[in-house]
């Protein structure tokens, strides 16, 4: 039997560095303005502002946690944690998703109370704070967009936090204008409900994706049947079994399998071909492949 283990993730160092910088700058922006928005929400008696401030508090916590997760995830592997702490990023994303859901529930409850008895709102102060908040969120969203949000689930969850908050600021501006020109105080809690719905959508998406990775599900961009067919198409390969594809973290897919080959096939040469194919076609760099010869089959439950 033969065995190969390929592991190369040096390409990710640049992404980690840019992600950390994006999260750090966004955290400073959001945390600083959050205090302003809390004070503004209290002074103007605006639920739309306070809910946006509550979301900003969640943003600050999410961004801080995400930054810590990326830093923590760079710790070296140990004998007790052989993959290191990379999966801490996914735990952080999962917590971020749950936080979004919890905040949306609170906003719904408070909005219901205000719809039943709409309070007076200082529209001019609400409008001023909302516009500044919008600009701050646009800046934070732009910074995070420059990070690796398409590949890194943790950066994406932080981006969704900020995007939801940006939309919350738009809703608060619209509500302030309706109150200012038409005296329609119901616009304030209604804007909050719209924000809460957007937050729920983001929260469900992030929670679902992070839970999928924690359960070692197949990455969305990889088709296991196509991987199996690609391996079976190689000369000398008779069979593929015990095939597993999962992700250590959102940008770190891994694969393990047994490949059955003809006795006269050069196993080591075939391993190099397999590793190149998996890298070029499926972007999988962390592989553990066992070679089984057809005249010396693998036996046991793990080979079924």
C-alpha angles and dihedrals in degrees: 000000000000132000132197131187120188122183126168125152103146088118089071098064093084091048091050091051094050091044093052092048092049092049093047095051092044091050092053092050096046097041092050095050094040090074091052092050094048091053091044092050092051094046095047095038090229119156090192089059094042092049089048088049090049089052089048089053087053089047092052091049092045094048092046091048092046092051090048090047093054091047092045091046091061092066113118122260117261135200090261096041104037094177092047118224099310094121090061085083090064092047088053091050090049091052090048090054093050090048091055091052093048093050092050091054091052091050091051092053094048093044091053090053092051094046088057091051113015110207127212114271129199097233099187094053090042091052093049095050092044094053092050089047090052091054092048091050093047089054092048092047091050091051092050092046088061088058125078096274095146093059104028115067093198093056089044092053090051090048091052090051090055093042091053090049091050090054088047090058090051089052092049091051091051091048092049091052092049091050092045097050103027104023089235102156092176087073089076099062092035090056088050092054091052089051091049091054091052090048092051092052091051092044094052092049095050094042092049095048095046092046089052090056093045088054088052093244122171112273112258093240095055126077111203093202090054090049091052092047091049091054094045090052092064117102113259096020113124100173148352123213142157087041116174128175120182142139128252087198132346096281098033112077119182136194137194129178148143117248119200114211139177114269093244094052118109100242097195093049090048091051090057090050091049093049092050092048093049090048097046100040104030104019091236112148102162106074137159111191128178119200115218120187116224091233091051104043125194114250134197139061093294090061096053 
